[in-house]
Amino acid sequence: MKLDVLAIGVHPDDVELGCSGSILNEIRNGKQVGIIDLTEGELGTRGTVETRYSESSTAAQILGVSVRDNLKMRDGFFKNDEAHQLQLIQAIRKYQPEIVFANALDDRHPDHGRAGNLIKDACFLSGLMKITTSDDQGKPQEKWRPKYILHYLQDWYHEPDLIIDISDVFEIRMKAIESYTTQFYSGDGSEEGPQTYISTPDFLDSVIARARMLGKRIGVKYGEGFTCEKKIGILNLDSLLQVET
Ligand SMILES: [Zn+2]
């Protein structure tokens, strides 16, 4: 199945927190979007692998993505090495995305930066013909290089190269994030057990504040920000939001 956009996150919920508004925008625009989680999030303080799967599948349904795969790399201990790059190259060649959303290149959680660099390296290497991979049936895969890798902002603030207006889909985005009831504060009592950095009401407040702040930068209510190492080109001026700021 060919996808227009592939959103990759190291922990189930990274994609929801980082770029689910932009995913919703693309799906509304008729695009095929899929998600790949690199790990099962098995080191998370709260919840279990099973609850993580059920939460991420609920979120995938809310977003309306075509596919959500899990590469089952080791949470906390995966490496940006040849074996992991080849595993990701196989997934990139399988879905042939034009655009990839990826973890931040540098962040509070070391997995995020390592995953951001692993995704970046795999996207480049996937375009090299002499790196050979096979699909699930053992058939050789074609080389494929996504045109843009957009790294979503995570915990640490980085000055974005691109901000996308997500005002129209903001409520659904928050519903997708709130599907992770074991991870984030929901107010219904399910937040029993050890509290973490992300399980308090303050964390969700900060998620909303970040979107509001990024929206303000481009003159809309809510935004999602991305960094991109490549210069972003546009077809014509119609792609520019024309809002007085
Ligand atoms: Zn994460």
Residues whose N, C-alpha, C, O or C-beta is under 5 A from the ligand:
A	BS01	ZN	H11 D14
